[in-house]
Amino acid sequence: MKKLESMEQFEQLKNNGKHIFLFSADWCPDCRVIEPFMPEVVEKYSDYEFVFVDRDKFIDLCKELDIFGIPSFIGFEEGKELGRFVSKERKTKQEIEDFIQSLSA
C-alpha cells in the first residue's frame, strides 16, 4: 500500500484514477486490528489503488475531509468522492469489503 507523502500527491491521486484512502495512525489500536487482513483486501480489490494516510502527519487534510475517527476510508474516482466509511468504530474485514463493493454499486 502506497503511503501519502504530500498534499500535492493527495490532489494528484484523488483526481486521477480510482483510489481508496485509508486514514490511520501508528498509535491507533483499532487500526492495528485491520492490518493483518488489509493486504488481502488490497489484492482482492485491485481495481483501486490503496493509499495509507497518516492522520497525525495530515491532520489538516483530516479536518478538511471530516475524518474524526480512525481507521476510516474514502474512495475517489477521477476527483469525485465515491463513498466514505468514516467512524471511530473498529472495523471488520467484512465491513470494509462491503464498503468497497458499495462504491461500484
Helices and strands as residue ranges (DSSP letters): E 2-3, H 7-15, E 18-24, H 29-34, G 35-37, H 38-44, E 49-54, H 59-64, E 72-77, E 80-85, H 93-103
